[in-house]
Amino acid sequence: QGKYGAAEPLYEEALRIRRQQLGDDHPDVATSLNNLAFLYRDQGQYGAAEPLYEEALRIRRQHLGDDHPSVATSLNNLALLYRYQGQYGAAEPLYEEALRICRQQLGDDHPDVATSLNNLAGLYR
């Protein structure tokens, strides 16, 4: 609906509650960080989105391991942000790592592999 002003305080409150109840490094906090970062990205507030995506990626790596599919999702999110900003050199290795994780953990024919392939192809386009 484009009601960014209404969505932002809700995302912020959800993040605050999760941090308070679960701790700063809980994977659910990473989900809230991603949600808020999406909102900022959709509004072109790339500088506000980037540290949130980075923190979500750090949390997921720390708690789920470097090769978890949720890490691949975070890598794709951050890569897309870089792509939107024209930072193709920064986006490419993140897309490649996400693709590697998906292939390794989910198998070559998984839909998330197809998504990662499309993301990388979109960067090259």
N, C-alpha and C positions, 0 to 999 in steps of 0.2 A: 504493500500500500504506500510505501514511501514515507511512513511516519517515523522518521529517524529520531526525532526529538522525543517521541513517546517510547521508542524502543530502548534508547540508550540508558535511561535510569533503571529500567528493568534488568537489562544485562548487567549493569554495574551492581545492582542489589544482589542478583544471583551470584555474581563473583564474590562479593563481600561475604555473603552467607557461607558459601563453600569454603572460602579461605578460613573463616572463623570456625566453622564446624569440623572441617576435614584437614586443615593445615595448608600452608602455602604450596606444598609440593605434591598434592594429591592429583591423580589423573583427572578427576572431575573438575578440578580447578583449571586444568589445561583445556577442557572442553569449554568452560566459561570464557577463558581467555580468547579462544578461537572465535566464539560467537561475537564477542565484542570487537575483535579485530575485523571480522567480516563486515560488521556494521560500519566501521571506520573506512575500510577499503571501498565499500560501496559508495561512500560519500567522497572518495578521493582524498581522504585524510591518511595518506600512506605513512607519514611520519608517526602518527599515533598507532597505526596498525602494526608496524614492524616489530617494536619491542614486545608486543603481546604475542605475536606469532613465534618470536624467538623464545620467549619464556615457556610457551606451551610445548615447543619442540624440546627444550631442555628438560622439562618435567617428564615428558613421555620417554625420552631416552633414559633418564635416570631411573624411572620406576618400571618401565616395560621392557627396556633393553633396546639396543641400537637397531635390531632387526624386526621389531614388532610392526605389524601393519598400521597401527595408529601413528607410529613415527613416520611412516610413508605418507600418511594423510597430512601430517604437519609439514613435512618437506614440500609436498605439493602446494599447500596453502602459501607457504613463504615464497616458493618459486613463482607462483602466480602473481604475488604482490610485486616481486622484482620485475616480472615480465610487464606488468602494467606500467611500471616506471621506466621501461626501456633498458633495464639492467640485465640484458640477456646473458652476459657472461657469469653473473651471479646466479641466475635462475637455472642454467643448464646442468651444473653438477648436482643440484638438489633434485631436479626431475630425474636425472640418471640414477641417483641413489634410491629414490622412491621406486623407480621401475625395478631395480635390482632386488629391493626388499620384497616387493609384491611377487615377482617371479619366484624368488627363493621360498617365501613363506606360504604362498597361496597357489602356486603352480602357473604354468604358462597360459592356461586357458581360462583363468579367473577373470571376471568382469573388472576387477580393480587393476589388473594388468592392462586391459584394454583402455581404461581411463588414463593410466600412466603413459601408455603409448600415444594416446591422443594429445595429452598435455605436452609431451616432448615434441611431437609433430607440429603442434600449434606454435611452439617456440621457433621452430625452424622455418615455418611458413613465411 
